[in-house]
């Protein structure tokens, strides 16, 4: 009887867990073919642990890596590579799978290269072609693509980028994005939450998420004040704002939102709570790239609190608009969606360029074919 292929996954952030979970689950349905090995590098422990619990992902190795704040990106990269080298020696995998553009992704990719391990890159080919934006994400993704053996591009645009960079065409596959799989698997028609149940049915919800380091401080304060103004000038609008539980962020939120009873600042939601709250919302305001990918599957327009995006498909399709953190730009875009039904319908009904929610099945079949013919 053939021995199943041992496939190693590195998870260090909530987003990585959410996007890799459909692939791991698909492999678990075929234990005769695959043995997933999950490595956790707990740089964002609380949120990652919440995601792992919800997604029923039990790590095989937990490396308890230091925070990026303890020594910076370079020291964290070195520590991760040291630890990943040890677990690769212990587990002896047949392939490594990484996703996206994090420091963990780059560390795993470099280790795979030095161990002569085949490397599959999920979400390959996304680009801004500006190494400073987003930093260090853009270069970490590009370097990972230099090292990869299999490229799972979420869109035709991403695949085109890879071809333009002369990556081998027979290793590039357009699969869709696995985050759409997560949306499909976790939306519930019968979902209830204490917060949603207390809001009037005719109240339009704006869901605000801010997580990027460059949007801390003054930028976050500007956005909070702008969102409060939007709520106060639209009596049928409520704001739900899940925030990372850090003292500086919560202090800012308290200073801006205190006294506004239609603003609801809450702790980070698990995946099911977030997706089902987003599905109930009228629009999404975010600096998260993942939200941009999730939104079209729920037919929700997105205002993106960034100056550039490595997902131009969102802009081309028409369901997302870049607003940065400028108050006037945010207000104008939000008011247009709140008061112009034609604009809202055009954005919310735009086609989804990120797939139909079956990327994981495509990916595991491509991995199996590659390893069987290697």
N, C-alpha and C positions, 0 to 999 in steps of 0.2 A: 504493500500500500504506500503511495507517495507521501512523503513528509510535507506538511503544509509550509508554505513560505512564511518566514518570520519577517514582519514588516514593522519597522520602528517609527514611532511618531513622537515629536517633541511638542509639548504644550507649556506655554508660559503665561498666556493671557486669556482672559475670558473669550475674546473674539476668536482666538485660535481653537479653543475648545469647542465653541459653537460651530465653527466651519469644518473642523475635522471630525466631529462626532458622527455625521452621516456616513462618512467613509468607514470609520471604525465599526459602526453598527452594521453596515453592509458586509464587511469582512466577517463579522461575528456570525452572520447567517450562513457562512460557508466555512465552517471550521476544518473541513477536509482540505481546503485550499489555502487558507490564511490563518496566521497566528499574529494578531496585532500586539505590539509591545508599546506601552504608553509610558513616556518619560515626562515627568512634570518638573519644571523649574519654577519654583513658586516666588516669582518676583512681584506678583500682585496677589498675594495669598488669599485675602478675604473674598475678592470677587471671583478669582479662579476656583477656589474651593466651592463657592456657591454654584458655579456653573458645572463643575464636575459632579456634584451631588445631584443636581437636577437632571443631568444628562446620563447618569449612571455610568460614569467613566471611573474605573478604579485604577490608579496608577500602579505600574509594575516597579517603578523607581521614582522616588521623590527626592530631588537633589537639594531642596531648600536653599536655592541660590540667593545671594544678597540682593537687596534693593539696588536699583540704578543710582539711588541717591548716596549709596555707600561706596564711593570710589569712582563713580561715573561710568559712562558707557564702555570705555576701553577696558577698565578693570573687570567689569561685569562680563564682557566678551571673553576675556582670558579665563576667568573662573568657570564660565560655562563650557568652554572648550576642554578644559582640564577634566571637568566632571563628565561631560559627554564621552570623552575618550575612554574613561573608565567603564561606563555602562555599555559602550559598544564592544569593548573587550569581553565584558561579562556575558552579554546577550547574544553576540555573534549573529546579527540580523542579516537577511538577504537583501534588504533594501531599506532606505530611509525616505520618509515622506515629510516634507516641510511645507509650510504655507505662508504666503504673504511676504512681509517686509520687516519683521521684528529682528532685534539683536539675537534672539534665540534661533530664528530661522537662519541667520548668517552663521552663527556658531555651529549649528548642526550641519550646514552645508559644507563648511570647511573641514569638519571632522569626517564627513562622508568621503570627501575628496582624498584626504590623507589615508583613509582606510580602504580606498579603491572600492567603495560601496556605491552601487547605483543610487542615484538621487532623483526623486520625483518632486517637482515643484508645483503645488496647487496654487492657483491664482497667479500664474506666471504672465509676464508680458505687460503688466500695468506700468505706465510711465507718465511722469510730468516732464522729463528731460531737464530738470532743474535740480541739481544735487543738493541744494539748500532747502528745497520745499517739496514734500515734507522732509525734515531732517530728523534722524538719519535714514528714514525709511526708504527714500528713493534709491540711494546708493546700495542699501542692503538688499533690496529686491533685484537691482541690476546685477550685483555681484553673485547673488544666488543663481540667477539665470545663466551666468557664465559657467557655473559649476554643475548645473543640472544635466541629467541624461534624458528625462522625460518632462515635457512641458504641458501642463493642463491649463490652457488659457480659458478664462471665463467667457470671452467674447471674441468675435472675429477681429475687432479692433486690436485687442491684446495680441492675438496671433499674428496680425500684420506687423506689429512692432517687433516681434521676435524674428519674423522673416527678414525684416529690414536690417536687423542686426546680424544676419547670417547664421542664426541658429539652424540646425538641421531640420528641414521641412518634414521629414518622416518621423520626427520625435515630437512634433507640435500637434496638439489635439484641442479642439474647441469643445469644452464639456458643459458650459454653463457654470454658474457659481453655486457651490454647495450651501451657501447661506440661504438660497431659495429653497433647497431641500429642507432646511431647518424651519423655514416659515411654513411650508406645506405640512410638515409633520407636527407642528406645535400650535397651530391655530385651532380654536375650539368655538363652535357655534354657541355652546352653552356655558361659556366662560363667565364667571362672576368674580368680582373683588369688592372688598369693603368700600374702597374709594369710588370705583365706577358706579356701584349701586346707589351711592348717595348723591350722584350728580343727576340733574334733570335730563330727561331724554332729549330735549331740544337745545341743550347747551353744547356748543361746539368746542371741542378740546384741541388745544395746541400742545403737543408733546415736545418738550425742550430737553435736549441732552447736550452737555458740553464735557469733554474729557481730555482734550489735547493740551499738552503742557504750554504751548505758545498762546493759548487762550486764557491762561490764568491771569489774575490781577486786573489791570485796567480794562482789558478787552472783555473779560467776563462781567465786570461791573457795568460796562456800556450795554452789553446784551441784556443783562438782568433788568436794567432800568427801562430799556426799550420795550421789553416784553411786558413789564408792568404797565407801561403807558398803553400798549395795545389792548391789554385786558380791561383797563379802566375806561377806555373809550369805546368798548364794544360790550354792552351788557350781557350778551348771550355767549360770551367767550370765557372759557376757563383754561388755566395753564397748569399742566402737570409737569413737574421738573424732578426727575430722579437724579440725585447728586451723589458723587463719591463722598464718603464720610470723612473728609479731611477738615481740620479746624478752620483753615483760611477760606475754603470754599463755603462752608456752612455759615461762617461769620458774615461773608459777603451776602449770601442769600437772606440771612436774617435781617441785615441792615436794609436791604432793598425791598423785600417782599412783606415784611411785617405790617399787618393792618390791612392787607389785601385778601379778602376772604375767598376770592375765586382763583387764588394761586395756591397750589398744593405742592410743597417741597417734600419729597419722600426719599427713603433710603433706596439704594440700587435694587432694581427688580430682578427676579430670576428670568430666564429666557421666556418661559410661558407667560408670565405676568407682563413682561415688556411687549412681546409681540401682540398679545390680545388687547393690551391698552392702545398700542399703535393702531391696530385695526379699527378700534372704536373712535380714534382721533380724526379730526378734520384735516390737520396738516402736521408735518414734522419739521422742527427747526433743530439743526444739529451740526456739529463739526465732525461727526463720525462717518468714515467711509463705509462701514458696515451697514449703517442705517440707510445710506443711499442705495445700497444693493437690495436691502429688504423691502424698501418702500414700494417699488413697482409691483411686487407680488401681492401687496395689499391695496393697490390703487390709491396711494397717498402721495400728494405733492410734497416736495422737500425744499426747504430753504437751507442752503449749505453755508455754515459760518466759517468759511475758508476762502482764501484768495485764489487757490489753484486746486485742481483735483486730478488724480491719476485715473479717474473714471469718467472720461469725457463722454462716454456713451450715455451717461445720465443726463447730460446737458443736451446732447444731440437728440435723444429720444423725446426730451421735453418735460420730463417729470421732476427735474431738479433745476434749481437756479442758484448760482453763486451770489451771496450777499455780503460775505466777509463779516466784519463786526462793526460796520458803520451804521449808526442808529437810523439815519435817514433812509439808507438803502434797505435796511431790514423792515422799517415801517412801511415804506412804499410797496414792497413786495408782499408783505403780510396783508395789508389793506386791499391790495388788488385781489388776492385769493379770497379774502373774506367778503368782498362786495361786488366782485365781477364773476358771475356764474359761468360765463363763457371761458374765462381764463382758468377757473377752477376745473371745469370739465375737461379742458384741453390737457392740463397737466395730470389730472388724476386718471385719465383714460389712455395715457401714452403707452406704447408697447413696451414690454419688458425685455431689455437686451441681455438679461443675465440668466436666461433659461427658464425651464418650466418646472424645475424642482426634482430632477432625476440625474443630477451630475454625479452623485456618488456611485451609482450603478455603472455608469460609463467609465469612471476612473478605475474601479476595481477590475473591470474586464480588461482595460488597457494595461494595467499593471500585471495582471496574470499573463496576458499574451506576451508582454515584454520578457518576463522572467522565464516563461516556458521556452522561449526561443533564444534566450541569451547564450 
